[in-house]
Structures are given as C-alpha cells and as structure tokens.
Amino acid sequence: MPRVVVTATIPAGQSISNSIDLSAGDAAFCHMPSGWTPALLSFLISYDGNTFGDLCDQNTREVTLNVLPGTVIRVDLLPANVGWLKFRSGSRFGAVTQTASRVFTIIAES
C-alpha cells in the first residue's frame, strides 16, 4: 500500500495550522512536534479546502486528543477520505497559542 507524507505547520504565535490535502489517502499516523506547547490537539476538516468545521463525534462533542511532544499518534479517529485538514492547538473554546512554529507530519495510506 503506497504511503503519502504531508506536513502542516502551526506558525509561531498562532493556534491553527495551514490546511493539508488528504484526498490522496487516509491518515494513519501523525508525528507530533517535539517542542509542542502543552495543549489538547483538535481538528478542522473540509470537503473543499475553503469551508472548515470542527471535527465532532456522533454526539456532537468536539474530538480532542491529549498529546505528548515528539510522539507518533495513530489518527484512526479521522474519517476516511477526510479531504482537507487543519490542526488546532487547544479546543474551539480554548485555543492555545504555540510559542514557536510546530510542524506535523502525517503519514497517509492510499
């Protein structure tokens, strides 16, 4: 199964990353930045790369993860063929500014 590797960056002083196109594969793993300022990790998804919404579960609860810097997390919580994705430091009601640029590497399977 071929792999697709893409990166997203939360710029210093911000809490939301640029968008990445995951239409070529299903996200499997995410390498967390080693310098992550402590915060939950949440997600925004889009079907077209322009209109984004918070990723919530079937009970309308925002999907958030407690994460550790410099680890690899399995991201099977993202829907298959998610389309476009942004990372958010913190939650929609409590964004956390990152003190430096934070790069996420996603490994997707096509």
C-alpha positions in Angstrom: 0.0 0.0 0.0 1.7 3.3 -1.1 2.2 6.0 1.5 1.7 9.7 1.2 3.6 12.0 3.5 2.3 15.6 4.1 3.1 18.3 6.6 1.2 21.1 8.3 2.6 23.9 10.3 1.1 26.0 13.1 3.1 29.3 12.8 4.7 30.8 15.9 2.1 32.9 17.8 -0.8 31.1 16.2 -3.1 28.1 17.2 -4.2 26.8 13.8 -2.2 25.2 11.1 -2.3 25.6 7.3 -4.6 23.2 5.6 -3.3 20.0 4.0 -5.0 17.9 1.3 -5.5 14.3 2.4 -7.7 13.3 -0.6 -4.9 11.1 -1.9 -5.1 8.8 1.2 -6.4 8.0 4.6 -4.4 9.5 7.5 -2.8 6.7 9.6 -0.2 8.3 11.8 0.9 11.8 12.9 4.3 12.8 14.1 3.9 15.4 16.8 6.3 18.3 17.0 9.0 17.8 19.7 8.6 21.4 21.1 4.8 21.3 21.5 3.5 23.8 24.0 1.2 21.8 26.2 -2.4 21.8 24.9 -5.1 19.5 23.6 -5.0 18.8 19.8 -8.2 19.3 17.8 -9.0 19.2 14.1 -10.9 21.2 11.5 -11.9 19.4 8.3 -13.2 20.5 4.9 -14.6 18.9 1.8 -13.3 21.7 -0.5 -10.3 23.3 1.2 -12.3 26.5 1.9 -15.1 25.8 4.3 -13.8 24.2 7.5 -15.7 22.9 10.5 -14.7 21.4 13.9 -14.4 17.7 13.9 -17.0 16.3 16.3 -18.2 12.8 17.2 -21.7 11.5 16.6 -22.7 13.0 20.0 -21.6 16.5 18.8 -18.6 16.5 21.2 -15.5 18.1 19.8 -12.8 15.5 19.1 -9.7 16.4 21.1 -6.6 14.4 22.0 -4.2 14.7 24.9 -0.8 14.5 23.1 2.8 14.4 24.1 5.6 16.3 22.3 7.8 14.2 19.9 5.5 11.2 19.8 3.6 9.5 17.0 -0.1 9.1 17.3 -2.5 6.9 15.4 -5.1 9.1 13.9 -7.8 6.5 13.0 -10.3 8.9 14.5 -10.3 10.9 11.3 -12.9 9.9 8.8 -11.7 8.0 5.7 -11.1 10.4 2.7 -11.3 13.3 5.1 -10.4 15.8 2.3 -8.7 18.9 3.8 -7.4 19.0 7.4 -6.1 21.7 9.8 -4.7 21.1 13.3 -5.6 23.3 16.2 -3.7 23.8 19.4 -6.3 23.6 22.1 -10.1 23.4 21.5 -12.6 25.6 19.7 -13.4 27.2 23.0 -9.8 27.4 24.3 -7.2 27.8 21.6 -3.6 27.7 22.9 -1.0 29.8 21.1 2.2 27.9 20.2 5.4 29.8 21.1 7.3 28.6 18.0 6.4 27.1 14.6 5.1 23.5 15.1 5.4 21.1 12.2 3.2 18.0 12.0 4.0 15.1 9.6 1.1 13.0 8.5 1.6 9.5 7.0 -1.4 8.5 4.9 -2.1 5.3 3.1 -3.6 5.4 -0.4 
